[in-house]
Amino acid sequence: MTSLRRPLEALSVGHPTYSQTFPCEPSTAELGRELVRDVLGVWHLDGLADRAALIVTELIANASRHTPCPEIRLTVGRPSATRLRVGVVDQEPARLPILSQAAADDESGRGLLLVDAVADRWGYDLQGSGRRPWGKEVWAELRTEAGK
């Protein structure tokens, strides 16, 4: 795994993005949280770390639970100076995220509700061109201090 302990590799200007491929399994969430916290530290956005880590945990859990993909790609980016975007890319474009209400006695089904509650916005983008996408990215965005 690439370490961000050497911040020379991560830019804090322009519109940088960092991504890494991981196994598509629930235990990847811990690695994802660590990656997000490292990147946000380099970008001096530590105040967003808890919310971003929660979002990444839920997106990885959904990918590992609802897709048969062997790998996912985690992305952490700055699409603008005022937004942070975290996303999970999988190769299952037919299984789209759906925001639904879980019953009180359901043991799962609240992940996207949590993402919706803590993110400023979230969604998905199909990956690939034309009518045959090869995958999707489920993403969530947070406003940075400059965006408030």
N, C-alpha and C positions, 0 to 999 in steps of 0.2 A: 504494500500500500504506500502511496506517495504521502510524504509528511509535509505539512505546511509549517513546520517549525522554523523553516528558513523562509521568511516573508519576502525575500527577493523575488520569488517565483510568482507571487500573487500581486497583481496590480490593484491599486486603489483609485486609479484615475481612469477616465474613459468609461467604457461599459464592459468590464471584465466578466468572464464566466469561468467557473471551475466545474469539471465533471469527472466522475469516476464510475467505473463499472463494478458491480458487486453481485454476488449470488442472490437470486430471488428467493429469500427465505426470511422468516421473522427475526432471526438473530442479526441480520444485517442492520436492523434499526439502530443498534448500539454504535456500529461503525458510522452510520449516517449522521447520527447526532454529534459524534466526535468531529466528523468532517465539517459539518455546518458550524460548530462552535469555533473550530480552528480558522475557517475562512472569515467568519464574522469578526474574530479577533484581529486578523490581519487588516481587515477593512475598517477597524475601529467602530464596529456596529454591535458591540457586546450587549447592548440593551435590548436587542431583538433576539438574542440567542435562545431564550427559553421558549418563546412563541415559535421560532423557526424550528427548533428541535422537536417540539410537539407535532408540528405539521409534518416534518419528515418522518417521524415515527408512524403517524397515521397513513401517510401515502405509501410507505414501504409495507406496512401491514396489509393494506388493501391490495397492493400488487402481489404480494406473496400468497394471499388468501384467494384472490379471484382470477389469477392468470396462471397458466401452466409454464410460463417462461422460465428458463434456467437462469437468466441474468436480467438485471435492471441497471439503468444508468441514473445516478443521482446528479442533478445539476444545481448549482448555486450561482446565481448571477445578479448583475446590476443592470437591468435593461435601461435604467436612467439614473440620474443622480439622486432621485427621490424614491426609488423603488428597489426592493430586494425581491428576487424571485427564486423559490426553491421548487424543484420538480423531480418527478420520477418517470423515466421513459421505460416502457416495456414493449414487447413485440406482439401485443394482443389488441389490435385496433377495434375488434368487434365487441369487446367488453368495456363499455364506457361507464364512467362513474355516475352514480345516481344519488342525489341527496334525498334520503327517505327518513321517515320517522320510525324509530325502533319502539316496540312495545315495552312497557315497564319491566316485564319479566324476561325480555330478550337479553342474551349474554353478549351479543355483538350487534353491529349495525349503527354505531354512533360515531364512527371515525370521521366521516365527511361532515357530520354535524359539528364536531369539534373544530375541524379545519375551517368551516364556514364561520364559526364563532370567533376565532382568533385572527383569521386572515382579513385583509382589507378587500381582497377579491381572490377568486380561484376559478379554475376551469380546466379544460383540456384542449390539446391541439393534436390532430392526426399528423403522423410523420410519413413522409413519402410524397410522391406526386401522382396526379391523376386520380383515377377511381379505385386504385388498388393500394391503399396505404399499408405500410409494413409494420406500423406501430402507433403508439400514442404517447404523449407526455401529459401527465396530470400535474398541474402546477398551482402554486398559491403565492400571492404577493403580499408584502408588508411595506408600509411607507417607512422611509427612514426619517431621522430627526429633521432633515432638510425638507421633507415632504409634509410636515405637519402644519 
